[in-house]
Structures are given as C-alpha cells and as structure tokens.
Amino acid sequence: MTEHEFNYQRVELPDAGAVVYRMDGVFGDTSHCYEFLEAFLEALDTCPPRIVFNLTQLDNMYSSGIGILANCFSKAGAVGKTLSLCGVSPVIHRTLTITGVQPMLKEYATEEEALAAPAE
C-alpha cells in the first residue's frame, strides 16, 4: 500500500440490520476515495438501515475525505439511514472536530458498540 492509498471492505450484517465499511489507509483526494463514494451512493437505497464506518485502520483523513464523509452522512440521512463511526483515532477525531463535522456524527469506540447502540 502506498502512503496515500485508501481501501475499504463492505460487510453486510443482516442479523444486526447493518452494513459496515471497514476503511484503511488515507481517506483523501485519491480516485479510490471517489470510487468509494460512488459505490456507497449506489448501494444506499438497498442497504440496511444502520451504516457503520469503521475507521480503526484509517491512518489519516484529508479535507476531501471530510467532504466525502459529510456527503455520505447527509445522503444516508435523506433516505432514512443512520450513519455512525467507530474506531476513530485521536488525529481523525481532532480533524473532524476542527472542521465542524464531528458533532453531526455518533462515534463509538468499537464496531460492536456501534452495532449494539439503539437505532435512531
């Protein structure tokens, strides 16, 4: 993996009524990030009501990644889905706080906590 590469794995958890996106690398200005956004938006109408972005393996997030995250959050909410984050590192938490995005999102320490939280 190169320094700015981004990858993700999409895991559907029907018993939890959720889909988890496990991300790694750097969420920023690469074609992989925009491909993720396209795939996310295409799957949004048919995905379960709960969406979790697991950021445990994410090294950093740049401004374009924040824009993609905000877009995912607003599009999910518009179709009645709940998007939350888990495994947010202090660096990424600080970035989300400084940009004003963090207060919009629910954050959980682990994927298990995010999946066990009451649906909104």
C-alpha positions as CSV (number, residue, x, y, z in Angstrom):
1,M,0.0,0.0,0.0
2,T,1.4,3.4,-0.9
3,E,1.3,6.3,1.5
4,H,-1.9,7.8,0.3
5,E,-3.8,4.6,-0.8
6,F,-7.3,4.1,0.5
7,N,-9.1,0.7,0.7
8,Y,-12.3,-0.4,2.2
9,Q,-14.3,-3.6,2.8
10,R,-18.1,-3.6,2.8
11,V,-19.6,-6.2,5.2
12,E,-23.4,-6.7,5.4
13,L,-24.6,-7.9,8.8
14,P,-28.3,-8.9,8.2
15,D,-28.9,-10.0,11.8
16,A,-27.8,-6.6,13.0
17,G,-29.7,-4.7,10.3
18,A,-26.4,-3.1,9.4
19,V,-23.7,-2.7,6.9
20,V,-20.1,-1.9,8.0
21,Y,-17.5,-0.3,5.9
22,R,-14.0,-1.1,7.2
23,M,-11.6,1.5,5.9
24,D,-7.8,1.7,5.9
25,G,-5.1,3.9,4.6
26,V,-5.7,7.6,4.0
27,F,-9.2,9.0,3.2
28,G,-8.4,11.9,1.0
29,D,-8.0,13.0,-2.6
30,T,-7.5,9.8,-4.5
31,S,-9.6,8.0,-7.1
32,H,-10.2,5.2,-4.6
33,C,-12.0,7.6,-2.3
34,Y,-14.2,8.9,-5.0
35,E,-14.9,5.3,-6.2
36,F,-15.9,4.5,-2.6
37,L,-18.4,7.5,-2.6
38,E,-19.9,6.3,-5.9
39,A,-20.2,2.7,-4.6
40,F,-21.7,3.9,-1.3
41,L,-24.3,6.1,-3.0
42,E,-25.3,3.3,-5.5
43,A,-25.8,0.9,-2.6
44,L,-27.6,3.3,-0.3
45,D,-31.2,2.7,-1.3
46,T,-30.9,-1.1,-0.8
47,C,-28.6,-1.2,2.2
48,P,-29.8,-1.9,5.8
49,P,-30.9,1.0,7.9
50,R,-27.8,1.2,10.0
51,I,-24.4,2.1,8.5
52,V,-21.1,2.0,10.4
53,F,-17.8,3.4,9.1
54,N,-15.1,1.5,11.0
55,L,-12.1,3.8,10.9
56,T,-9.8,1.7,13.1
57,Q,-7.3,1.2,10.4
58,L,-7.6,4.6,8.8
59,D,-4.3,6.5,9.1
60,N,-5.5,10.0,8.2
61,M,-8.3,12.0,6.7
62,Y,-7.8,15.0,4.4
63,S,-10.3,17.7,3.5
64,S,-11.6,15.9,0.5
65,G,-12.2,12.8,2.7
66,I,-14.2,15.0,5.2
67,G,-16.3,16.2,2.3
68,I,-17.0,12.7,1.2
69,L,-17.8,11.7,4.8
70,A,-20.2,14.6,5.1
71,N,-21.8,13.7,1.8
72,C,-22.3,10.1,2.9
73,F,-23.8,11.3,6.2
74,S,-26.3,13.7,4.5
75,K,-27.3,11.3,1.8
76,A,-27.8,8.5,4.3
77,G,-30.0,10.7,6.5
78,A,-32.0,11.8,3.5
79,V,-33.1,8.2,2.8
80,G,-33.7,7.4,6.5
81,K,-30.5,5.6,7.2
82,T,-28.3,6.1,10.3
83,L,-24.5,6.5,9.8
84,S,-22.1,6.3,12.7
85,L,-18.4,6.0,13.2
86,C,-16.3,3.7,15.3
87,G,-12.6,3.3,15.9
88,V,-11.9,7.0,15.4
89,S,-8.2,7.8,16.2
90,P,-7.4,11.0,18.1
91,V,-5.9,12.5,14.9
92,I,-9.1,11.9,12.9
93,H,-11.3,13.0,15.8
94,R,-9.4,16.2,16.1
95,T,-9.7,16.8,12.3
96,L,-13.5,16.1,12.4
97,T,-13.9,18.5,15.4
98,I,-11.9,21.3,13.9
99,T,-13.9,21.1,10.6
100,G,-17.3,21.0,12.5
101,V,-18.3,17.6,11.1
102,Q,-17.8,15.7,14.4
103,P,-20.9,16.9,16.2
104,M,-23.1,15.6,13.4
105,L,-21.9,12.0,13.8
106,K,-22.3,9.4,16.5
107,E,-18.9,7.9,17.5
108,Y,-18.4,4.6,19.2
109,A,-15.1,3.0,20.5
110,T,-15.7,-0.3,18.7
111,E,-17.7,-1.8,15.9
112,E,-19.5,-4.0,18.5
113,E,-20.6,-0.9,20.4
114,A,-21.8,0.8,17.3
115,L,-23.9,-2.2,16.3
116,A,-25.3,-2.6,19.8
117,A,-26.3,1.1,20.1
118,P,-30.1,1.8,19.9
119,A,-31.3,2.6,16.4
120,E,-32.3,6.2,15.9
